[in-house]
Amino acid sequence: MEQGEEKRLAALDRMNGVACLLVILIHVLSLGISGLQADSWQLFVVFMPWRLSSFVVPLFLFTGAVKQVMHFSEKPLTLAAYASYLKGRFFRVLLPYMMWVAVYYAYCYRIGFVKGSVEEFLGYLRLGNLSSHFYYIIIVLQFYLLLPLWMWMVKRIPAYAALCGAALVTIFMLSFLGLLHLFGASMAYVDRLFLSYLFFWVLGLYAGKHAAAVLDGLSKKGRVLPAVLLLICAGMAYVSHRGILYWSNFDAVKLVADTLAIGLLLSCCLRVEAQGRLDRLLGRIHEASFSVYLSHCLFMLMATRQMERWGVESTAVLLLGRMLVCYTVPFALYALEKQCRRALRRG
């Protein structure tokens, strides 16, 4: 592997490490979003980091697309290579997802949240709606299956045409439910369709294809991004302060803000000293990130229910308890899992 490619992959891994911490934050703070008074300063304090962290799913898709195109763009995609890729995605992504859905389902059955039937379990498995974070797996699996389309696209369609088309499709999908409601219709689980996130995947594909130019641009312009992003976030903070807590009418602005946030984080991760303490820490978090992503909501649910049994009613205490559990127990579980795998290999 060339030094430049190693640098790019290291930066992507650091980004995923940061995104792992942010996705936990989103789920931890969700209790405050639903439980705090709508016009309170406490909600504003909780809302801002919660909403500003919402670019993590686009970021995960972006980094996944970059790695995909870096792996496949230099060689022809044969049927055997495609089959091998899908086999790898099955064992690394789909199988762990299925196992964790089964664990969540067993716990939810124990506490009376689900009925307990094969048909119900398979429905949750198919839709990724047993826990709020599973929808990402359903989305990314669609992108994996369409690998031949993406490789054809990056070789034959110019970046500007693909990105403009993907942006239009994504903005349309973000407004799709609203359009359906105008005609008295509805459609469940639109957010599970890959088209709703198409722009960020396509952005990652072309960023990976033109990685050298992207890195050069970020090194020259990276210091401008924080100021631009700050202006956009300040405007959105003002909108939130005026009581409009969701950006459903600002889809295009949200698209730009997420893109800038990804660029900003990539710029920062490129500047992290290789083999430094922060680099090693983010590398370890990245290594654990998928396992932590799958498991943390279960531990958060368990912790919340236990605190409520103890009579804890303060939202602040509940949030702190959820945060303490989610930033420790899932990582400890991964460390134990890693040690078990090592022991099995040695045995």
C-alpha positions as CSV (number, residue, x, y, z in Angstrom):
1,M,0.0,0.0,0.0
2,E,1.4,3.4,-1.0
3,Q,2.1,6.1,1.6
4,G,-0.6,8.4,0.2
5,E,-3.2,5.7,0.4
6,E,-2.2,4.8,3.9
7,K,-2.6,8.5,4.9
8,R,-6.1,8.6,3.3
9,L,-7.3,5.4,5.0
10,A,-5.9,6.6,8.4
11,A,-7.8,9.9,8.1
12,L,-11.0,8.0,7.2
13,D,-10.5,5.7,10.2
14,R,-10.1,8.7,12.5
15,M,-13.3,10.2,11.1
16,N,-15.2,7.0,11.8
17,G,-13.8,7.1,15.3
18,V,-15.1,10.6,15.9
19,A,-18.5,9.6,14.2
20,C,-18.8,6.6,16.6
21,L,-18.6,9.0,19.6
22,L,-21.1,11.4,18.0
23,V,-23.6,8.7,17.2
24,I,-23.6,7.7,20.8
25,L,-24.1,11.3,21.8
26,I,-27.2,11.6,19.5
27,H,-28.9,8.6,21.0
28,V,-28.0,9.6,24.6
29,L,-29.4,13.1,24.2
30,S,-32.6,11.9,22.4
31,L,-34.2,11.6,25.9
32,G,-33.7,15.3,26.5
33,I,-35.2,16.2,23.1
34,S,-38.4,14.4,24.0
35,G,-38.4,15.1,27.7
36,L,-37.5,18.7,28.2
37,Q,-39.8,21.7,27.9
38,A,-40.0,23.0,24.4
39,D,-39.2,26.6,25.2
40,S,-36.5,26.0,27.8
41,W,-32.8,26.9,27.7
42,Q,-32.1,23.3,28.7
43,L,-33.6,22.0,25.6
44,F,-31.6,24.4,23.5
45,V,-28.4,23.3,25.2
46,V,-29.2,19.6,24.5
47,F,-30.7,20.3,21.1
48,M,-27.7,22.0,19.5
49,P,-25.1,19.2,20.0
50,W,-27.7,16.7,19.2
51,R,-28.7,18.3,15.9
52,L,-25.1,19.4,14.9
53,S,-24.0,15.8,15.3
54,S,-26.6,14.6,12.8
55,F,-24.1,14.5,9.9
56,V,-22.7,11.2,11.2
57,V,-24.8,8.9,9.1
58,P,-23.9,10.8,5.9
59,L,-20.3,10.7,7.1
60,F,-20.4,6.9,7.6
61,L,-21.8,6.5,4.1
62,F,-19.2,8.9,2.7
63,T,-16.2,7.0,4.2
64,G,-17.7,3.7,3.1
65,A,-18.0,4.9,-0.5
66,V,-14.4,6.3,-0.4
67,K,-13.0,2.9,0.7
68,Q,-15.2,1.1,-1.8
69,V,-14.0,3.0,-4.8
70,M,-10.3,3.0,-3.6
71,H,-10.5,-0.8,-3.4
72,F,-12.2,-1.5,-6.8
73,S,-11.4,1.4,-9.1
74,E,-8.0,0.2,-10.1
75,K,-9.1,-3.2,-11.2
76,P,-12.0,-4.7,-13.2
77,L,-15.0,-5.8,-11.2
78,T,-15.4,-9.4,-12.1
79,L,-18.3,-11.6,-11.0
80,A,-16.0,-13.5,-8.7
81,A,-14.8,-10.2,-7.1
82,Y,-18.3,-9.0,-6.7
83,A,-19.4,-12.3,-5.1
84,S,-16.3,-12.2,-2.8
85,Y,-17.2,-8.6,-1.8
86,L,-20.8,-9.6,-0.9
87,K,-19.6,-12.6,1.1
88,G,-17.4,-10.3,3.1
89,R,-20.2,-7.8,3.7
90,F,-22.4,-10.7,4.8
91,F,-20.0,-11.9,7.5
92,R,-18.8,-8.5,8.6
93,V,-22.0,-6.5,8.5
94,L,-25.2,-8.5,7.9
95,L,-24.5,-11.4,10.2
96,P,-23.5,-9.3,13.2
97,Y,-26.6,-7.1,12.5
98,M,-28.8,-10.2,12.5
99,M,-27.3,-11.5,15.8
100,W,-27.7,-8.2,17.5
101,V,-31.3,-7.8,16.3
102,A,-31.9,-11.2,17.9
103,V,-30.4,-10.1,21.2
104,Y,-32.4,-6.8,21.2
105,Y,-35.6,-8.8,20.4
106,A,-35.0,-11.3,23.2
107,Y,-34.6,-8.4,25.7
108,C,-37.6,-6.5,24.3
109,Y,-39.7,-9.7,24.6
110,R,-38.5,-10.1,28.2
111,I,-39.7,-6.6,29.1
112,G,-42.9,-6.8,27.1
113,F,-42.1,-4.5,24.2
114,V,-42.7,-7.1,21.5
115,K,-45.2,-10.0,21.1
116,G,-42.7,-12.7,20.4
117,S,-43.3,-14.4,17.0
118,V,-41.1,-15.4,14.1
119,E,-43.1,-13.2,11.7
120,E,-42.6,-10.1,14.0
121,F,-38.9,-10.8,14.4
122,L,-38.4,-11.1,10.6
123,G,-40.3,-7.9,10.1
124,Y,-38.0,-6.0,12.5
125,L,-35.0,-7.6,10.8
126,R,-36.1,-6.6,7.3
127,L,-37.0,-3.0,8.2
128,G,-34.4,-2.3,10.9
129,N,-36.9,-0.6,13.1
130,L,-36.5,-2.6,16.4
131,S,-34.1,0.1,17.5
132,S,-33.6,3.6,16.2
133,H,-30.1,3.0,14.8
134,F,-30.6,-0.2,12.9
135,Y,-32.0,1.7,9.9
136,Y,-28.4,2.6,8.8
137,I,-27.6,-1.1,8.2
138,I,-30.6,-1.4,5.9
139,I,-29.5,1.6,3.9
140,V,-25.8,0.7,3.6
141,L,-26.6,-2.9,2.5
142,Q,-28.5,-1.4,-0.5
143,F,-25.4,0.6,-1.4
144,Y,-23.2,-2.6,-1.1
145,L,-25.6,-4.6,-3.4
146,L,-25.3,-1.8,-6.1
147,L,-21.5,-2.0,-6.3
148,P,-21.5,-2.7,-10.1
149,L,-23.6,0.4,-10.7
150,W,-21.2,2.6,-8.7
151,M,-18.1,1.3,-10.4
152,W,-19.7,1.9,-13.8
153,M,-20.8,5.4,-12.8
154,V,-17.4,6.6,-11.6
155,K,-15.7,5.4,-14.8
156,R,-18.2,6.9,-17.2
157,I,-20.0,9.8,-15.6
158,P,-18.2,13.1,-14.8
159,A,-18.2,14.1,-11.1
160,Y,-20.2,17.3,-11.6
161,A,-23.0,15.5,-13.4
162,A,-23.2,12.7,-10.9
163,L,-23.1,15.0,-7.9
164,C,-25.7,17.4,-9.2
165,G,-28.0,14.5,-10.1
166,A,-27.5,12.8,-6.7
167,A,-28.1,16.1,-4.9
168,L,-31.4,16.6,-6.7
169,V,-32.5,13.0,-6.0
170,T,-31.6,13.4,-2.3
171,I,-33.4,16.7,-1.9
172,F,-36.5,15.3,-3.6
173,M,-36.5,12.3,-1.3
174,L,-36.2,14.5,1.8
175,S,-39.3,16.3,0.6
176,F,-41.1,13.2,-0.7
177,L,-43.3,12.5,2.3
178,G,-44.5,16.1,2.3
179,L,-45.4,15.8,-1.3
180,L,-47.3,12.6,-0.7
181,H,-49.3,14.3,2.1
182,L,-50.4,17.0,-0.3
183,F,-52.2,14.3,-2.3
184,G,-53.5,12.5,0.8
185,A,-51.1,9.6,0.5
186,S,-48.3,8.3,2.7
187,M,-45.4,5.8,2.5
188,A,-43.8,4.2,5.5
189,Y,-40.0,3.9,5.9
190,V,-38.9,6.2,3.1
191,D,-35.8,6.9,5.2
192,R,-34.7,3.3,4.6
193,L,-34.4,3.9,0.9
194,F,-30.8,4.4,-0.3
195,L,-32.0,7.3,-2.5
196,S,-32.5,9.4,0.6
197,Y,-28.7,9.4,1.2
198,L,-27.6,9.1,-2.4
199,F,-25.6,12.4,-2.5
200,F,-23.3,11.5,0.3
201,W,-22.5,8.1,-1.2
202,V,-21.8,9.6,-4.6
203,L,-19.7,12.3,-2.9
204,G,-17.6,9.6,-1.3
205,L,-17.2,7.7,-4.6
206,Y,-15.8,10.7,-6.4
207,A,-13.8,11.9,-3.4
208,G,-12.1,8.5,-3.4
209,K,-11.6,8.6,-7.2
210,H,-10.0,12.0,-7.0
211,A,-8.4,11.5,-3.5
212,A,-5.2,13.3,-4.3
213,A,-7.0,16.5,-5.5
214,V,-9.3,16.4,-2.5
215,L,-6.5,16.1,-0.1
216,D,-4.6,19.0,-1.8
217,G,-7.7,21.1,-1.7
218,L,-8.4,20.5,1.9
219,S,-4.8,21.3,2.8
220,K,-5.1,24.7,1.1
221,K,-8.7,25.6,1.9
222,G,-9.2,23.6,5.1
223,R,-8.9,26.6,7.3
224,V,-11.7,28.4,5.5
225,L,-14.2,25.6,6.2
226,P,-14.6,26.2,10.0
227,A,-15.6,29.9,9.4
228,V,-18.1,29.0,6.7
229,L,-19.6,26.1,8.8
230,L,-19.8,28.4,11.8
231,L,-21.9,30.9,9.9
232,I,-24.3,28.3,8.7
233,C,-24.5,26.8,12.2
234,A,-25.1,30.2,13.7
235,G,-28.0,30.8,11.4
236,M,-29.5,27.4,12.2
237,A,-29.0,28.1,15.9
238,Y,-31.0,31.3,15.5
239,V,-33.7,29.4,13.7
240,S,-33.8,26.9,16.6
241,H,-33.8,29.6,19.2
242,R,-36.9,31.0,17.5
243,G,-38.7,27.8,18.1
244,I,-38.2,25.9,14.8
245,L,-36.5,22.9,16.3
246,Y,-36.4,20.8,13.1
247,W,-34.9,21.7,9.8
248,S,-37.5,19.9,7.6
249,N,-37.9,23.1,5.5
250,F,-34.1,23.5,5.1
251,D,-33.2,20.3,3.2
252,A,-30.8,22.0,0.8
253,V,-29.1,23.9,3.6
254,K,-28.8,20.8,5.6
255,L,-27.2,19.0,2.7
256,V,-24.6,21.8,2.4
257,A,-24.0,21.9,6.2
258,D,-23.5,18.1,6.3
259,T,-21.1,18.3,3.4
260,L,-19.1,21.1,5.0
261,A,-19.1,19.2,8.3
262,I,-17.7,16.1,6.6
263,G,-15.0,18.3,4.8
264,L,-14.2,20.0,8.1
265,L,-13.8,16.8,10.0
266,L,-11.7,15.2,7.2
267,S,-9.5,18.3,7.2
268,C,-9.0,18.0,10.9
269,C,-8.3,14.3,10.8
270,L,-5.7,14.8,8.1
271,R,-3.8,17.1,10.5
272,V,-3.8,14.6,13.3
273,E,-0.2,13.5,14.0
274,A,0.4,9.9,12.8
275,Q,1.1,7.5,15.6
276,G,0.4,10.3,18.2
277,R,-1.8,9.7,21.2
278,L,-5.0,11.1,19.5
279,D,-4.3,9.0,16.4
280,R,-4.0,5.8,18.4
281,L,-7.1,6.6,20.5
282,L,-9.2,7.3,17.4
283,G,-7.8,4.2,15.8
284,R,-8.9,2.0,18.7
285,I,-12.4,3.6,18.7
286,H,-12.6,3.0,15.0
287,E,-11.7,-0.6,15.5
288,A,-14.5,-1.0,18.0
289,S,-17.0,1.3,16.2
290,F,-19.2,-1.2,14.4
291,S,-19.6,-3.5,17.4
292,V,-20.3,-0.4,19.6
293,Y,-22.7,1.0,17.1
294,L,-24.8,-2.2,17.2
295,S,-24.8,-2.7,20.9
296,H,-24.9,0.7,22.6
297,C,-28.6,1.4,22.3
298,L,-29.4,-1.9,24.2
299,F,-27.2,-0.9,27.1
300,M,-28.7,2.6,27.0
301,L,-32.2,1.1,27.2
302,M,-31.2,-1.2,30.1
303,A,-29.5,1.7,32.0
304,T,-32.5,4.0,31.5
305,R,-35.0,1.4,32.7
306,Q,-32.8,0.6,35.8
307,M,-32.5,4.3,36.7
308,E,-36.3,4.7,36.4
309,R,-36.8,1.7,38.7
310,W,-34.5,3.4,41.2
311,G,-36.9,6.4,41.1
312,V,-34.6,8.7,39.1
313,E,-36.8,11.4,37.5
314,S,-34.3,14.2,36.7
315,T,-33.6,14.3,33.0
316,A,-30.1,15.6,33.7
317,V,-29.3,12.6,35.9
318,L,-30.8,10.2,33.3
319,L,-28.7,11.8,30.6
320,L,-25.5,11.6,32.6
321,G,-26.2,7.9,33.5
322,R,-26.9,7.0,29.9
323,M,-23.8,8.8,28.8
324,L,-21.6,7.0,31.4
325,V,-23.0,3.6,30.4
326,C,-22.8,4.1,26.6
327,Y,-19.2,5.4,26.6
328,T,-17.9,2.5,28.7
329,V,-19.9,-0.7,28.6
330,P,-20.1,-1.3,24.8
331,F,-16.3,-0.6,24.4
332,A,-15.6,-3.0,27.3
333,L,-17.8,-5.6,25.6
334,Y,-15.8,-5.2,22.4
335,A,-12.5,-5.5,24.3
336,L,-13.8,-8.8,25.9
337,E,-14.9,-10.0,22.5
338,K,-11.5,-9.2,21.0
339,Q,-9.7,-11.1,23.8
340,C,-12.0,-14.1,23.2
341,R,-11.2,-14.2,19.5
342,R,-7.5,-14.1,20.2
343,A,-7.8,-16.9,22.7
344,L,-9.8,-19.0,20.2
345,R,-7.1,-18.4,17.5
346,R,-4.3,-19.4,19.9
347,G,-6.2,-22.5,21.0
